[in-house]
Amino acid sequence: DQDLYPLYRRDLVEGRLTRQEAAELLGCLWVKFAELEVAKGDMAKQAAQANTAQDVTIGGVTPDGKDATNELTYLILEVTRQLKTVQPSLYLRCHRAMPAELWKKAVEVVRDRGDGMPAFLNDESALLNLVGQHHIPLQEARDWAATGCGTTQANHASPWDTFIGLNTAKIFELTLSNGVDPRTGKRLGIATGDPKTFSSLEELYNAFKRQFEYFVDVSAKSLRLYWLVRNQSYSLPFTSALTDDCISRGMDHAAGGARYPQLQKGLCDKGHQNVADSMAAIKKLVFEEKKISMPDLLEAMSANFEGREAMRQMLLSAPKYGNDDDYVDEIFGEVSLWTQRRMVEEMNVLGTNTSTGRGGVTQHLYYGKTVGALPDGRKAWEPLADGSLSPMRGMDVNGPTAVIKSATKVNHTEVGRNSLFNMKISASSMQGEEGLQKLIALIKTHFNRGGHHIQFNLMGQDVLLEAKKHPEQHKDLLVRVAGYSAYFVDLSPEVQDDIIARAEQCF
């Protein structure tokens, strides 16, 4: 809306087109976005099913900090509401001075589509991150846009993104087996001590940190080697022509010619919600209440809790992230922040610290297939928690406000540049003006407490189950997967089941 508005305004004034004709042009562009063929190989299935990662950002503020809402902001929302294409993925930058009319229009689109478009991003947390953590000048930072699963980038001035994903839950599993993979019996990590000898959560956490550092080091070395090869053998001339400073530096975008190389994403971790829940269960049941011994826990996990259902229920009943319980939320915040800081310490080949990401698209399903049973009660090979702030499926039982309070105990100034937060809301909660205002209040509460990103699925479980059973009758059913929407019937059964299993909140 910011880039196109001067052209739109001039065409209206000079009589070249009407508002309706402008809407038609936008609609044609949206259809063109949707025509792009979706990758269907094994890697695409693991990373981002049914997603072509074409993002549009609207709203926000002008370079001098004033509200940037214009007529095109509303027109883009209306076209998105009417067409219901899966692409582009629409993001709305929200701030304290955003007009009430725009808030209402945005949640009406969420209600009418039901698939999480637009997703909502917090201008304040984004600017604190870009300016404070990445040293982008304020006026330029105010023109930021979202890419991928909501990653904040300096508009037309950011480098390309290629990253290595770290399976944090797997690293924790390796910590509990002294670096040996329980699935294969092979040593994947380093020896960090026999967990049967640990007498406190601090000992376990320190062992996990050493294990995590090892995998960060290995991953960063591999990534730097990849970057070097890519920089020497790959070019993006068209992208370079549209990116600030590539031409003036005489350097291709793929080689690091963009103005702000510090925004290059490097390492991305996934599964720290499961790590926090597991640590909380061990702290409470093993070290404090001593209801379970560490050897007994490890044996039950090795058996995938077969014949140990009573123990598993104890673990499932332990404090879980997403319920406004400081007992586990403080662990989640500590793990989230420490792993973020450790990844950022690594340098990229452009001479700056790497940036990080935690969107993860559908990786939580495929990462889960490599992770055995965990102390949080999750069984082997099941999906991990989705996003980076979403609680483990079915574990958030105290309502949407409690989830918001848990999610905003994290320092979003540091970890918020790519924090993905999915929430499933009952469609019945969105009926009438009262429902719209409640959703607006929920989003504002999240942002006022420092949250960065939030998006909503409004499809009821009964509708999703019916669509899975009779896909031919629901070919147009849209759902929010991660940082993108997709047609439900185009997703694999595993992804469908994961979306169905997410807790449905009511106001």
SVG drawing of the C-alpha trace seen along z (x, -y; Angstrom):
<svg xmlns="http://www.w3.org/2000/svg" viewBox="-24 -15 58 68">
<polyline fill="none" stroke="black" stroke-width="0.4" points="0.0,0.0 2.9,-2.4 4.8,-1.7 1.7,-1.7 -0.3,-4.5 1.3,-7.4 0.7,-5.6 -2.9,-4.7 -3.6,-8.3 -2.2,-9.8 -4.2,-7.5 -7.4,-8.3 -6.8,-12.1 -5.9,-11.9 -8.9,-9.7 -6.9,-6.7 -8.9,-4.3 -11.6,-4.1 -11.4,-2.5 -13.2,0.5 -10.8,0.9 -7.9,0.6 -9.4,3.4 -9.7,5.5 -6.0,5.0 -5.1,6.0 -7.3,9.1 -5.5,10.0 -2.2,9.7 -3.4,11.9 -4.5,14.5 -1.0,14.3 0.5,14.9 -1.7,18.0 -0.7,19.4 2.9,20.2 3.3,23.9 3.8,25.3 6.9,27.4 6.0,31.0 9.3,32.7 10.4,34.3 12.2,31.2 9.2,29.0 7.0,31.4 9.3,31.2 9.8,27.4 6.6,25.8 3.7,27.8 1.6,25.9 3.5,22.7 5.2,20.4 6.3,17.8 4.9,14.7 4.3,12.0 2.6,8.6 2.8,6.2 0.4,3.3 -0.2,0.8 2.5,-0.5 3.9,-3.9 5.6,-6.4 9.3,-7.2 8.5,-10.1 6.5,-7.8 2.9,-8.8 0.1,-6.4 0.6,-5.1 -3.0,-3.9 -4.4,-4.9 -7.2,-4.0 -5.1,-1.2 -4.7,0.4 -8.5,1.0 -8.7,2.0 -6.0,4.7 -7.9,6.1 -11.1,6.2 -9.6,7.9 -8.0,10.5 -11.4,11.0 -13.2,11.5 -10.7,13.6 -9.7,16.1 -6.5,17.1 -3.8,18.8 -1.2,16.4 0.0,13.8 0.3,14.2 -0.9,10.9 0.6,9.2 -0.8,6.1 1.6,4.0 -0.2,2.7 0.6,-0.2 -1.0,-2.2 -2.3,-5.0 -3.8,-2.6 -7.4,-3.7 -10.2,-1.8 -11.7,-1.4 -8.7,0.5 -8.7,2.8 -12.3,3.7 -11.8,4.2 -8.8,6.5 -10.7,8.8 -13.7,8.9 -11.4,10.3 -10.1,12.8 -13.7,13.8 -14.8,14.1 -11.8,16.0 -11.2,18.1 -7.6,19.0 -5.5,16.5 -5.3,13.7 -4.2,11.1 -1.6,12.1 -0.9,9.4 2.6,7.9 3.6,5.5 5.3,2.4 6.8,1.5 8.6,4.8 9.8,4.9 11.4,1.5 13.0,2.2 14.5,5.3 15.6,3.8 17.0,0.6 18.2,1.9 19.5,5.4 20.5,4.8 21.3,1.1 19.1,0.2 18.5,-3.6 15.0,-4.4 13.6,-6.1 14.6,-3.1 13.5,-0.6 10.0,-2.2 9.6,-0.9 10.1,2.7 8.2,5.6 7.6,9.2 9.0,12.2 8.6,15.9 6.8,16.7 6.7,13.1 10.4,12.3 11.0,8.5 13.2,7.2 14.4,3.8 12.4,3.2 14.4,3.6 17.7,3.5 18.0,7.0 20.2,10.0 19.0,13.4 17.9,15.9 19.4,19.4 19.5,21.1 20.2,24.4 17.5,25.6 18.3,26.9 16.0,29.5 16.2,28.2 14.0,31.1 16.3,33.6 19.3,31.9 17.5,32.2 16.8,35.9 20.5,36.4 21.3,34.6 19.2,37.3 21.3,40.0 24.7,38.5 25.0,37.6 23.9,41.0 20.9,41.2 18.4,43.6 16.9,44.5 20.1,45.7 22.6,46.2 25.0,44.0 26.8,41.0 25.5,37.8 26.3,35.3 29.0,34.9 29.2,36.6 27.6,34.2 27.3,36.5 25.1,39.4 21.7,37.8 21.1,40.5 23.8,38.8 22.2,35.3 20.8,34.0 19.3,30.7 17.7,29.0 20.7,26.7 23.0,29.7 20.6,30.9 20.3,27.4 24.0,26.9 24.4,30.3 21.8,29.2 23.6,25.9 26.9,27.7 25.0,30.1 23.3,27.1 26.6,25.2 28.1,28.2 25.4,28.4 25.4,24.6 29.2,24.8 28.8,27.7 25.8,26.0 27.5,22.6 30.6,24.1 28.5,26.0 26.4,22.9 29.5,20.7 30.9,23.2 27.6,23.2 27.5,19.4 31.0,19.3 30.1,21.8 26.9,20.0 28.4,16.5 30.9,17.8 28.6,19.7 25.2,18.1 23.8,14.8 20.5,12.8 20.8,10.0 17.1,9.0 16.9,9.0 20.2,7.1 18.8,4.3 15.9,3.9 18.0,4.1 19.6,1.0 23.4,0.7 24.0,3.8 24.7,1.6 26.7,-1.0 28.8,1.7 29.1,3.6 28.1,6.7 25.4,9.2 22.6,9.7 23.6,13.4 27.1,12.3 26.0,10.0 25.5,6.7 22.4,5.7 22.7,2.7 22.2,4.6 24.0,7.9 23.4,8.2 19.8,9.2 21.0,12.4 19.2,15.3 21.6,18.1 20.4,20.5 16.9,21.4 15.8,23.6 12.6,25.4 11.0,27.3 12.0,25.2 8.4,25.4 8.8,29.2 12.2,28.6 10.7,26.2 7.7,28.5 10.1,31.5 12.4,29.5 9.5,28.4 8.2,32.0 11.7,33.3 12.1,30.4 8.8,31.1 8.5,34.8 12.1,36.0 14.1,33.4 11.4,31.8 8.6,34.2 10.7,37.3 7.7,39.2 9.7,40.5 13.4,41.4 15.6,40.4 16.5,44.0 12.8,45.0 11.9,42.0 14.5,42.8 13.5,46.5 9.8,45.5 10.8,43.1 12.9,45.8 9.8,48.0 7.7,45.1 5.7,45.3 4.4,48.8 3.1,50.3 3.8,46.9 0.7,45.0 0.3,43.9 3.7,42.2 2.9,40.6 -0.3,39.1 1.8,37.7 4.1,36.1 1.2,34.8 -0.2,33.2 3.0,31.4 3.0,27.6 2.8,26.8 3.7,23.7 0.7,21.7 -1.3,21.6 0.1,18.5 2.1,20.7 5.4,19.1 6.8,22.5 7.2,23.5 6.9,20.1 10.2,18.9 11.9,22.0 10.5,21.4 11.7,17.8 15.2,18.7 15.6,21.5 14.2,19.3 16.4,16.3 19.6,18.3 19.4,20.3 18.7,17.2 21.7,15.4 24.0,18.3 23.0,18.6 23.4,14.9 27.1,15.2 28.0,16.9 29.4,14.9 28.3,15.1 30.6,14.8 29.7,11.1 31.4,10.3 28.4,9.7 26.6,11.8 24.0,14.1 20.4,13.3 18.0,16.1 14.5,17.3 11.9,19.4 9.0,19.6 9.7,23.1 6.7,23.6 5.7,27.3 9.1,28.5 7.7,29.4 6.0,32.4 9.1,33.7 11.5,32.8 9.1,34.8 9.6,37.9 13.3,37.9 12.6,37.4 11.7,40.2 9.4,39.9 10.1,36.9 9.6,36.1 6.7,33.8 4.6,36.9 4.8,36.7 5.2,40.1 7.9,40.9 7.8,39.6 4.8,37.4 4.9,33.7 6.6,31.1 4.8,27.9 4.2,25.7 5.4,22.2 7.8,20.7 5.3,19.4 2.4,21.8 1.9,24.3 2.1,28.0 -1.2,29.2 -3.9,29.6 -1.8,28.4 -3.2,24.9 -6.3,25.4 -6.7,22.1 -8.1,20.0 -6.7,17.5 -5.7,14.8 -3.5,17.3 -1.8,18.3 -1.1,14.6 0.3,14.0 2.7,17.0 3.8,16.0 4.6,12.4 6.8,13.4 9.5,13.9 11.8,10.9 10.4,10.2 12.9,7.4 15.5,10.1 13.6,13.1 10.7,11.4 12.0,10.9 10.6,14.2 8.4,15.5 5.4,17.4 2.3,17.6 -0.7,19.6 -4.0,19.6 -7.2,21.5 -10.4,19.6 -13.9,21.0 -15.8,19.5 -18.8,19.0 -16.7,16.6 -16.5,14.3 -20.2,13.7 -21.5,10.2 -19.8,6.9 -19.0,8.2 -16.9,11.1 -15.0,8.7 -14.2,6.4 -13.1,9.2 -10.6,10.4 -9.3,6.8 -8.8,6.6 -7.0,9.9 -4.5,8.8 -4.0,5.4 -3.3,7.2 -0.7,9.4 1.0,6.4 0.8,4.1 2.5,6.8 5.4,6.9 4.3,9.7 5.4,9.6 3.2,11.8 -0.2,13.5 -2.6,15.2 -5.8,17.2 -7.5,20.3 -11.3,20.1 -12.3,23.4 -14.0,25.7 -12.8,29.2 -16.0,30.7 -15.5,28.9 -11.9,30.0 -12.8,33.6 -15.5,33.5 -13.0,32.1 -10.5,34.8 -13.2,37.5 -14.7,35.9 -12.0,33.8 -13.9,33.6 -16.6,31.6 -14.2,29.1 -11.7,28.2 -11.9,24.5 -11.4,24.8 -8.6,22.5 -6.6,23.0 -3.6,21.3 -0.6,23.7 2.3,21.6 3.3,18.3 1.0,19.0 -2.4,20.3 -3.2,23.4 -6.1,25.3 -6.8,28.0 -7.2,30.8 -3.7,30.0 -2.0,30.8 -0.6,34.2 -2.6,36.3 0.1,35.5 -0.3,31.7 -4.1,32.0 -4.1,34.0 -1.8,31.4 -4.1,28.5 -7.1,30.5 -5.4,31.3 -4.6,27.7 -6.6,26.4 -9.6,24.4 -10.0,21.3 -13.3,19.5 -13.7,15.9"/>
</svg>
